[in-house]
Amino acid sequence: MFAYIFLLGFSFLALISRDFKLTERLALAMPIGLGLTSFVMFFLDRTTHSITSDSVMISVGMLMIAFSFGRLYLDWKANDLPWKRPRQKIDLSWLTLVWVIFAGMTANLAWGITQKCLFWPPAEFDTILGYDLLSKAIAHEHYIFNSVLLNKDMVNGCGPRLLYPPLLALCNSLCYMTGMETPKLINALFFVSWVFIIYLLLRRFVSSSGAIIFTFLTVVVPEMFAHASFSLTNLPCAIYTTIAVMAFVIWYEQKKEGFFYLSFVAIIFGIWTRSESVLFAGGILLILLYVAIREKRYKYLIIYATSVIPFLIWTMLLKAYVPRDQAGFFITKPFYDPSKLKQVLNAAWELMSSSNIYGLTFYIIIAGFFLILIANIAIHFANKQNKYVLGAFVLWILIYAADGANVFSISLFALLMIAVAFINGEKWELMFIFFFALGTYTLMFYQMKNDDGSLFNPGGWMQSGYKRGLFCYAPLGLFIVVTSNWVSWGFEKLDDQLRLFRKN
Amino acid sequence: MKPSDKQKKPAPIPPKVRPKAAEKIPGTVPVRFSAIIFNVVAAVVSFLFLTAFFQHHEPDPANPAETHMNSGYDWLVNTMLKGNLETIEKNPDKSLLEKYELKWGPGEILYVNQIKSVVPDTAIIMLPPAKVFREVGFVMTQTGPMVQKAGEPNCKTFSMAELPWITYFVYPRRVVYADSVGSDLHGATYIVSIGGWGLDRLKYQVDNPQPFMVLPVNK
């Protein structure tokens, strides 16, 4: 079954574009295959009301054959069949001892956590009272809206975790359908693919040493690493959203059409895992709106806007089928409460700066931001716009010194970063998506009710939900730093010295 | 061939270039000696970096709240991963139940297993009302869990008081609570008796009542 799913992802990536390297297709095949399979299962549920291992296998197999033939047909039309292409020579110009050491350490860690993941059965509260409970019911009853999801007591007892979009529950149910005792294989497959994906997408911008060091730093983020052995939605969601944003940046910077569609598909899967991914879709849509206005091309904007359709469908289905008493979590009216805002920001920074939770990740990200800001202003000081940015930066320092971190000073800093990136040819679109999504995500918690104190309690919404939601931002922040002009230039120079084999 | 097409001269075949002796790997050429020196130096620096990155700090009894800059990475490799891999190595062939027992201790999961071993997959199980779960809990002993009055030392509350929790472990068996269905059995063919509760609902006399029992409604 899982070999079929891998081949489905592989053939789908081959079909949508020839922009992907073979290694990229291999790394992406499993998460994309799992995402596609979850939609196949959803389609089977809606049409035949029967999700069985046989029906999934047949559908996946048929799609895989259709995608493969589709690719072959396109290649045949272009007179460029795969077996007629010249073979690529082996290129070892990326190989350095630094790469070997960091790759070895990363592989060792990934191996260890995968062993842990596969050994222990699911024991996390959220999975037992949520997605995995649902996945057991899907596997046994063969449809999504089953005795678990239609039982009011069950829904009220589980809370929102049972109502997340069904990607992980559907994927987990595949394990039960194929006779496994636990669904932990899914998490292992996601995590192992993720390690390769980060490296390969970073390689689009950075030399091998930079890419492997930052892959290591991403893999080793303590809380995220621990989650690699848990059966929760946060890590798969972070994987999909990070793929979506990184692929979008590759499309925007390098004009590789295939990566636009990869981003589109990945954000759909992200939203199909956790609805909060919609914030990234919002950031990307704003960039696409800018592209549409600047270039008078609306195609990409319209295509990407459809990525929120699964979110809408799932919300409507829940409303139609699922009985529940839960009151909403959010305050529906806009309001201004400076003390609550301050509390949310403080709690957010406490989590980001905790060495036990995110290690040095957010310190590296902030140091990188200052490097981008200062290096660009200093080196391109002749540019008049950089002088204005410098003035704004001095103003920001004064505001920050006077009043510390608040919404105004943080927003001004974000604007400064986006401006300096825009003026100096850095990846401003990535910076924008990062700040837009992180800002709206944080404000989402400000907008949550706190009548019973559950927002800030130990184990409350900030301490659990917000903390895990940052999984999407830690890799992206590191991505911004390592792909910035000066850091990637530094690694390029380093690799020039370290290169053991030169390209012919 | 069109008439206008001229007979083209065959293109000269390029002479075969023999790979140089030094070019051992196709598509690449070895680089200067200085790169090897740079690599060795960079490898030593990387090694030192990783050693410092994952350096283990024993907790200071005088200052248990003390954290180091690398405490997350230290925990990850030297505590979490190391401890788990040791456990995995020592227990390679544990069953699912044994793994839960290893993780959570010999507690409620053994009661859950008792339910699963007695009740068939298609049956409905009746559990005591919330009141009973408020009054009794269990303690873990070497031989397994024992039902205790709530509030006694080390007494834990039953997680099976939560419908989703118990459903997760006993699924596809269905669970109903006595207080949600009243005096009606609601199709339940098995009863989980805790602290003597539920014995009066059975259609037979239990000879040797135990604090925790899983019993069919009809003998």
Boltz contact constraints between the chains, C-beta under 6 A:
constraints:
  - contact:
      token1: [A, 89]
      token2: [B, 26]
      max_distance: 6.0
  - contact:
      token1: [A, 89]
      token2: [B, 27]
      max_distance: 6.0
  - contact:
      token1: [A, 90]
      token2: [B, 26]
      max_distance: 6.0
  - contact:
      token1: [A, 90]
      token2: [B, 27]
      max_distance: 6.0
  - contact:
      token1: [A, 91]
      token2: [B, 27]
      max_distance: 6.0
  - contact:
      token1: [A, 92]
      token2: [B, 25]
      max_distance: 6.0
  - contact:
      token1: [A, 92]
      token2: [B, 28]
      max_distance: 6.0
  - contact:
      token1: [A, 96]
      token2: [B, 39]
      max_distance: 6.0
  - contact:
      token1: [A, 97]
      token2: [B, 39]
      max_distance: 6.0
  - contact:
      token1: [A, 97]
      token2: [B, 43]
      max_distance: 6.0
  - contact:
      token1: [A, 98]
      token2: [B, 42]
      max_distance: 6.0
  - contact:
      token1: [A, 98]
      token2: [B, 46]
      max_distance: 6.0
  - contact:
      token1: [A, 101]
      token2: [B, 43]
      max_distance: 6.0
  - contact:
      token1: [A, 101]
      token2: [B, 46]
      max_distance: 6.0
  - contact:
      token1: [A, 105]
      token2: [B, 50]
      max_distance: 6.0
  - contact:
      token1: [A, 112]
      token2: [B, 81]
      max_distance: 6.0
  - contact:
      token1: [A, 112]
      token2: [B, 85]
      max_distance: 6.0
  - contact:
      token1: [A, 115]
      token2: [B, 88]
      max_distance: 6.0
  - contact:
      token1: [A, 116]
      token2: [B, 84]
      max_distance: 6.0
  - contact:
      token1: [A, 119]
      token2: [B, 88]
      max_distance: 6.0
  - contact:
      token1: [A, 121]
      token2: [B, 96]
      max_distance: 6.0
  - contact:
      token1: [A, 121]
      token2: [B, 99]
      max_distance: 6.0
  - contact:
      token1: [A, 123]
      token2: [B, 103]
      max_distance: 6.0
  - contact:
      token1: [A, 128]
      token2: [B, 168]
      max_distance: 6.0
  - contact:
      token1: [A, 129]
      token2: [B, 164]
      max_distance: 6.0
  - contact:
      token1: [A, 133]
      token2: [B, 164]
      max_distance: 6.0
  - contact:
      token1: [A, 133]
      token2: [B, 168]
      max_distance: 6.0
  - contact:
      token1: [A, 136]
      token2: [B, 171]
      max_distance: 6.0
  - contact:
      token1: [A, 140]
      token2: [B, 172]
      max_distance: 6.0
  - contact:
      token1: [A, 153]
      token2: [B, 163]
      max_distance: 6.0
  - contact:
      token1: [A, 154]
      token2: [B, 163]
      max_distance: 6.0
  - contact:
      token1: [A, 154]
      token2: [B, 164]
      max_distance: 6.0
  - contact:
      token1: [A, 157]
      token2: [B, 162]
      max_distance: 6.0
  - contact:
      token1: [A, 157]
      token2: [B, 163]
      max_distance: 6.0
  - contact:
      token1: [A, 157]
      token2: [B, 164]
      max_distance: 6.0
  - contact:
      token1: [A, 158]
      token2: [B, 164]
      max_distance: 6.0
  - contact:
      token1: [A, 181]
      token2: [B, 96]
      max_distance: 6.0
  - contact:
      token1: [A, 222]
      token2: [B, 72]
      max_distance: 6.0
  - contact:
      token1: [A, 222]
      token2: [B, 76]
      max_distance: 6.0
  - contact:
      token1: [A, 225]
      token2: [B, 76]
      max_distance: 6.0
  - contact:
      token1: [A, 355]
      token2: [B, 67]
      max_distance: 6.0
  - contact:
      token1: [A, 355]
      token2: [B, 69]
      max_distance: 6.0
  - contact:
      token1: [A, 355]
      token2: [B, 71]
      max_distance: 6.0
  - contact:
      token1: [A, 355]
      token2: [B, 72]
      max_distance: 6.0
  - contact:
      token1: [A, 356]
      token2: [B, 71]
      max_distance: 6.0
  - contact:
      token1: [A, 356]
      token2: [B, 72]
      max_distance: 6.0
  - contact:
      token1: [A, 359]
      token2: [B, 72]
      max_distance: 6.0
  - contact:
      token1: [A, 359]
      token2: [B, 73]
      max_distance: 6.0
  - contact:
      token1: [A, 497]
      token2: [B, 38]
      max_distance: 6.0
  - contact:
      token1: [A, 498]
      token2: [B, 38]
      max_distance: 6.0
  - contact:
      token1: [A, 498]
      token2: [B, 39]
      max_distance: 6.0
  - contact:
      token1: [A, 498]
      token2: [B, 42]
      max_distance: 6.0
  - contact:
      token1: [A, 499]
      token2: [B, 31]
      max_distance: 6.0
  - contact:
      token1: [A, 500]
      token2: [B, 31]
      max_distance: 6.0
  - contact:
      token1: [A, 500]
      token2: [B, 35]
      max_distance: 6.0
  - contact:
      token1: [A, 501]
      token2: [B, 28]
      max_distance: 6.0
  - contact:
      token1: [A, 502]
      token2: [B, 29]
      max_distance: 6.0
  - contact:
      token1: [A, 502]
      token2: [B, 31]
      max_distance: 6.0
  - contact:
      token1: [A, 504]
      token2: [B, 27]
      max_distance: 6.0
